[in-house]
C-alpha cells in the first residue's frame, strides 16, 4: 500500500508537534537545532514528496529491509558492547567502502536516508495505536526533539547554515542503516549486507546485525518488563533462594540475546535433573518392593529390582548422563503449577497460549502444546518436549536436512519461546525457596 503525504504528516506531528502547511513549506511550531548550532524551522514540501516517491518506487518492502533494483537500505543494531570499537568519527561521519572491480558496489554505514526513516516511522506509527507512544524509536526521537527545543529556548538562536530535513531526521534517528548501491540491478542484497557486516566485525571488532523486522528493533531481550509495579507495591522478600539459580535467572533477564536468555532460564531447570532422576529411580524401586506381589524370597523378584537399577544406570552411561527429556518432565511435574503458568502467560500476552497451541518455531522440531488441556500429565509431557527440543536446536547446529537456529535471523521466533521457559524457571526457583 502506497504511503501518502498525509501519512507522513502524521509522523511529523507525532515527532515535532503541530505544523502549518503552506504551498511550498511545512512550518514547525518551534525550531529544531543540530549539534553544530545549525537549526531548522521549516521543511521543504518538495523534499518530503521526493522521499515519498522514493518509498513508493521501492521494488521490495520486507520488514526493516527496503530494496530497489540498484540499491538497498536496512537498519542495523549495535550488537557489541556499550563502548564502540569503531572510532567515534567513523560513526559520526559515516563509513563508506567501494569495490572498484566489475561489480562497482558502494557500501555505506551511517544515518538513514529520509525515505527510509519516513518509511520505518510510518510502519511503527501504523502498527498499533500504542506503539507510537512507547516504541523505542519514537520515544528516543521525541526525547531528542524536546532536548533540542529546550536548548533553543534557553539560548539566543544564532544564524547557522541551512540544513535539510533529511539531515535533521538522520541526526535524531537512534540507529544507523546500511546502504548499498550497485551499478546494475541485483537480487542478492541481503547476502551483500551480511558480507559488509562481517567486514566490519573482522576489521573493527564491532558486531552489527540487521533488524529482522519492525518488532525486533531495540528489543532488549526476548521478554521485557513482564511485571509493572508502582513504588510501594512490592513487599520485602520472605524467602531465600539458591544462589546459582538466582545468578542464572539474573543473566537471563539482563540478556540482550534471546538465545542467551532461553539457555539461562533452561539452566534453572537443568540444575535439578540428576536429583529428580535419582529420586524417580528410588521411588520406582520403593514401589516394586512395596508391591504385595513382591517377595524377598523369590530370586526373580529381587532380580527384577536389580535389572531396573542396572538398565537405568546403563542408559545413563550410554547417553553420557541422565535422560534429559525425562528429567525435564520430572522437574516440571515437581515444581510447575500449570494453572499459575497459564495465568502468567495470559497476563503477559493474551494471545501467546494460542501461539503455543498452534505454532512451532521453524528452526526446531518442537511440538505444539495446549497449556489449557485437561490432562495435566499429557500437558506437562508436551511442555517438556517443546522446551527441550527448542533448547537442542540452540545448542546443536549440525549441517543437514533438519531445521536449525540461525543467530539473529531466528531471534524473532525464538523470542516467542522465551516467556514459556522464563515462567517455568520462576516457579522452579520459588518452589525450591526457603521461608526466611
C-alpha positions in Angstrom: 0.0 0.0 0.0 1.4 3.4 -1.0 2.4 5.9 1.6 0.7 9.3 1.2 1.6 12.9 2.1 -1.0 12.7 4.9 0.7 9.6 6.3 4.0 11.4 6.6 2.3 14.5 8.2 1.1 12.2 11.0 4.6 11.1 11.6 5.9 14.7 11.6 3.3 15.8 14.0 4.0 12.9 16.3 7.6 13.9 16.5 7.6 17.7 16.3 4.1 18.8 17.4 1.7 21.0 15.4 2.8 22.3 12.0 1.4 24.8 9.4 1.1 23.6 5.8 2.0 26.1 3.2 2.3 25.9 -0.6 6.0 25.1 -0.6 6.9 24.7 3.1 5.8 22.9 6.3 6.4 25.3 9.1 7.4 23.9 12.6 5.9 25.3 15.8 9.4 25.6 17.2 12.9 25.3 15.6 14.9 22.1 15.9 18.7 22.5 16.5 21.6 20.4 15.4 24.7 19.9 17.5 26.8 22.3 15.4 24.4 25.2 16.0 22.5 24.9 12.8 18.7 24.8 13.1 15.6 24.2 11.0 12.2 25.8 11.5 10.6 24.8 8.2 10.7 21.8 5.9 10.6 21.9 2.1 7.5 20.1 0.9 9.4 19.1 -2.2 12.0 17.2 -0.1 9.2 15.3 1.6 7.3 14.4 -1.6 10.5 13.3 -3.2 11.1 10.9 -0.3 7.5 9.6 -0.5 8.0 8.9 -4.2 11.2 7.1 -3.5 9.4 4.9 -0.9 6.6 4.1 -3.3 9.1 3.2 -6.0 10.8 0.5 -4.0 10.7 -3.0 -5.5 10.8 -4.7 -2.1 9.4 -3.7 1.3 10.2 -6.5 3.7 10.1 -5.6 7.4 13.0 -3.3 8.0 14.6 -4.1 4.6 14.0 -1.8 1.6 15.2 -2.6 -1.9 15.2 -1.0 -5.2 16.6 -2.6 -8.4 20.1 -1.0 -7.9 20.0 -0.1 -4.2 19.0 -1.3 -0.8 18.8 0.1 2.8 18.3 -1.7 6.1 18.5 -0.7 9.7 21.3 -2.2 11.8 21.5 -2.6 15.5 24.7 -2.5 17.5 25.3 -6.0 18.9 28.5 -5.1 20.6 29.4 -3.7 24.0 28.4 -0.2 25.0 31.7 1.2 24.0 32.0 1.0 20.2 35.3 -0.2 18.9 34.7 1.6 15.7 36.3 5.0 16.1 33.7 7.6 17.0 34.5 9.7 14.0 33.5 6.8 11.7 30.1 6.6 13.2 29.6 10.3 13.3 30.7 10.9 9.7 29.7 7.6 8.3 31.7 4.8 6.8 31.9 4.1 3.0 33.6 1.3 1.2 33.6 0.9 -2.5 34.5 -2.0 -4.7 36.5 -1.0 -7.8 36.0 -4.2 -9.8 33.4 -5.1 -12.3 30.7 -5.2 -9.6 31.0 -1.4 -8.9 29.4 -1.7 -5.4 29.3 1.0 -2.8 28.6 0.1 0.8 27.9 2.7 3.5 27.1 2.7 7.2 25.6 5.9 8.6 22.4 7.8 9.3 19.3 6.7 7.4 18.0 8.4 4.2 14.9 10.5 4.6 12.9 8.0 2.6 14.0 5.1 4.8 13.4 7.0 8.0 9.9 8.0 7.0 9.1 4.5 5.8 10.1 3.0 9.1 8.5 5.6 11.3 5.2 5.2 9.3 5.3 1.4 9.8 5.8 1.9 13.5 3.1 4.6 13.7 0.5 2.4 11.9 1.4 -0.9 13.7 -0.8 -0.3 16.8 -2.2 2.9 18.4 0.0 2.4 21.4 3.2 1.7 19.5 3.8 5.3 18.5 4.0 6.3 22.2 6.0 3.5 23.7 8.1 2.2 20.8 11.8 2.9 21.5 12.4 4.6 18.1 9.6 7.2 18.6 10.4 7.6 22.3 14.1 8.3 21.7 13.5 10.6 18.8 10.9 12.6 20.8 13.3 12.9 23.7 16.0 14.3 21.4 13.5 16.8 19.9 12.4 18.0 23.3 16.0 18.4 24.4 16.9 20.5 21.3 13.8 22.6 21.6 14.6 23.4 25.2 18.2 24.2 24.2 16.9 26.6 21.6 14.6 28.4 24.1 17.4 28.6 26.7 19.9 30.3 24.4 19.6 33.0 21.8 19.3 31.5 18.4 22.2 32.2 16.1 22.1 32.2 12.3 23.5 29.0 11.1 23.8 27.1 7.8 20.7 25.9 6.1 20.0 22.2 6.7 17.8 19.7 5.0 15.0 17.7 6.7 17.0 14.6 5.9 19.9 15.8 7.9 17.7 16.6 10.9 15.9 13.2 10.8 19.2 11.4 10.4 20.7 13.2 13.4 17.6 12.4 15.5 17.3 8.7 14.4 18.7 6.5 17.2 20.4 3.9 14.9 22.3 3.5 11.7 21.5 1.9 8.4 23.5 0.1 5.7 23.0 1.4 2.2 24.3 -0.5 -0.8 24.4 1.0 -4.3 25.1 -1.1 -7.4 25.9 -0.2 -11.0 23.3 -2.7 -12.2 20.1 -4.4 -10.9 20.7 -7.2 -8.3 18.6 -9.5 -6.1 21.3 -10.6 -3.6 21.3 -7.5 -1.3 20.8 -9.5 1.9 23.9 -11.5 1.2 25.9 -8.3 0.4 24.7 -6.8 3.7 25.9 -9.9 5.6 29.3 -9.6 3.8 29.6 -5.9 4.9 28.7 -6.8 8.5 31.4 -9.5 8.5 33.9 -6.9 7.2 33.0 -4.5 10.0 33.3 -7.3 12.6 36.6 -8.6 11.2 38.3 -5.2 10.9 36.8 -3.2 13.8 35.8 -5.9 16.3 32.3 -4.5 16.4 29.2 -6.5 15.7 26.1 -5.1 14.0 23.1 -7.1 13.0 20.3 -6.4 10.5 16.9 -5.7 12.1 14.8 -8.7 11.1 11.6 -6.7 11.4 9.8 -3.8 13.0 9.1 -5.8 16.1 12.7 -6.7 16.7 14.1 -3.1 16.7 15.6 -2.2 20.0 14.2 -5.3 21.8 16.5 -5.7 24.8 15.6 -9.3 25.2 13.0 -11.9 24.3 10.8 -10.8 27.2 11.0 -7.4 28.9 9.1 -5.6 31.7 6.9 -8.6 32.4 5.6 -7.1 35.6 4.9 -3.4 36.3 4.6 -2.5 39.9 4.4 1.0 41.2 6.7 2.2 44.0 5.5 1.0 47.4 3.6 -2.1 46.0 6.5 -4.6 46.4 6.9 -6.4 49.7 10.3 -7.3 51.3 11.3 -10.8 50.4 10.1 -13.6 52.6 12.1 -16.4 51.1 15.7 -17.2 50.3 16.7 -19.0 47.1 19.7 -21.0 45.8 22.4 -18.5 44.7 23.4 -20.2 41.4 19.7 -20.3 40.4 19.3 -16.6 41.0 22.5 -15.9 39.0 21.2 -17.9 36.0 17.9 -16.0 36.3 19.6 -12.6 36.5 21.8 -13.4 33.5 18.7 -14.4 31.5 16.7 -11.3 32.5 19.6 -9.0 31.6 20.5 -10.8 28.3 20.2 -8.8 25.1 20.2 -12.1 23.1 17.0 -14.3 23.2 19.4 -17.3 22.8 21.3 -16.5 26.0 18.1 -15.7 27.8 16.5 -19.0 26.8 19.5 -21.1 27.7 20.0 -19.3 31.1 16.4 -19.9 32.0 16.7 -23.5 30.9 19.8 -23.9 33.2 17.5 -23.3 36.2 15.5 -26.4 35.4 18.7 -28.3 34.5 20.1 -27.7 38.0 17.7 -30.4 39.3 18.0 -33.0 36.6 20.2 -35.5 38.5 18.3 -35.1 41.7 14.8 -35.7 40.2 16.1 -38.5 38.1 17.6 -40.2 41.1 14.6 -39.6 43.2 12.4 -41.1 40.5 14.5 -44.3 40.3 14.4 -44.6 44.1 10.6 -44.2 44.0 10.3 -46.9 41.3 12.4 -49.3 43.4 10.4 -48.5 46.5 7.1 -49.2 44.7 8.4 -52.5 43.4 9.5 -53.6 46.9 6.2 -52.4 48.5 4.1 -54.2 46.0 2.3 -57.1 47.7 3.3 -59.3 44.8 7.0 -58.8 45.6 8.8 -61.3 47.8 12.4 -61.2 49.0 12.4 -65.0 48.9 11.9 -65.1 45.2 15.1 -64.6 43.2 13.1 -63.5 40.2 11.6 -60.6 42.1 14.9 -59.4 43.5 16.4 -59.8 40.1 13.7 -57.5 38.7 14.7 -54.8 41.0 18.4 -55.2 40.1 17.5 -55.2 36.4 15.5 -51.9 36.9 18.5 -50.2 38.5 21.1 -51.7 36.1 19.0 -50.6 33.0 18.8 -47.1 34.4 22.5 -46.9 35.0 23.3 -48.3 31.6 21.1 -45.8 29.9 22.8 -43.0 31.9 26.2 -44.3 30.8 25.2 -44.7 27.1 23.7 -41.2 26.9 26.6 -39.5 28.9 24.2 -38.5 31.6 20.6 -38.7 32.7 17.8 -38.8 30.2 17.4 -35.0 29.9 13.9 -35.0 28.4 12.6 -37.3 31.1 14.4 -35.3 33.8 12.9 -32.1 32.5 9.4 -33.6 32.6 10.0 -34.7 36.2 11.3 -31.2 37.1 8.2 -29.6 35.6 5.9 -32.1 37.3 7.5 -31.4 40.7 7.8 -27.6 40.6 5.4 -26.1 38.0 1.8 -25.4 38.6 0.1 -25.3 35.2 -2.7 -23.0 36.3 -0.2 -20.4 37.5 1.8 -20.8 34.3 -1.3 -20.2 32.2 -2.2 -17.1 34.3 1.3 -15.7 34.0 1.3 -16.2 30.2 -2.2 -14.7 29.9 -1.1 -11.6 31.8 2.0 -11.2 29.7 0.3 -11.7 26.3 -3.4 -12.8 25.9 -2.6 -14.5 22.6 0.6 -16.3 23.4 -1.0 -19.5 24.7 -2.9 -19.9 21.4 0.5 -19.4 19.7 2.0 -22.4 21.6 -1.1 -24.5 20.8 -1.0 -23.8 17.0 2.6 -22.8 16.1 6.1 -24.0 16.4 9.4 -22.3 15.6 10.7 -23.0 12.1 14.2 -23.7 13.4 13.3 -26.6 15.7 11.4 -29.9 15.6 9.4 -28.8 18.6 5.8 -29.8 19.1 2.7 -27.7 19.8 1.4 -27.7 23.4 -2.1 -27.0 24.6 -1.5 -25.5 28.1 -5.2 -25.4 28.8 -5.5 -29.1 28.3 -7.4 -31.1 30.9 -4.9 -33.9 31.3 -2.1 -32.4 33.3 0.3 -35.4 32.7 0.0 -35.1 28.9 0.3 -31.3 29.1 3.5 -31.5 31.1 4.9 -34.1 28.8 4.2 -31.9 25.7 5.6 -28.9 27.5 8.8 -30.7 28.4 9.2 -31.8 24.7 8.7 -28.3 23.4 11.2 -26.7 25.8 13.8 -29.5 25.3 13.6 -29.6 21.5 13.9 -25.8 21.3 16.9 -26.0 23.6 18.5 -28.7 21.4 18.0 -26.5 18.3 20.0 -23.7 20.0 23.0 -25.8 21.1 23.3 -28.1 18.1 24.0 -26.6 14.7 25.0 -29.5 12.6 24.6 -29.1 8.9 21.9 -31.3 7.3 18.3 -31.6 6.4 16.9 -30.9 9.8 15.9 -27.3 10.7 18.4 -25.3 12.8 18.7 -22.0 14.5 20.3 -19.1 12.7 21.7 -16.4 15.0 19.8 -13.0 14.6 17.7 -14.4 11.7 15.7 -16.7 14.0 15.7 -14.3 17.1 12.2 -13.0 16.5 10.7 -16.6 16.5 12.9 -17.6 19.5 11.7 -14.5 21.5 8.2 -16.0 21.5 9.6 -19.1 23.2 11.4 -17.2 26.0 8.3 -16.4 28.1 7.4 -20.1 28.3 10.7 -21.1 29.8 11.0 -18.0 31.9 7.8 -18.5 33.8 8.7 -22.2 34.4 12.1 -21.1 35.7 10.5 -18.6 38.1 8.2 -21.3 39.6 11.1 -23.7 40.0 13.2 -21.1 41.9 10.2 -20.1 44.1 9.2 -23.7 44.8 12.7 -24.6 45.9 13.0 -21.5 48.1 13.1 -21.5 51.9 11.0 -19.3 54.1 13.1 -16.7 56.0 
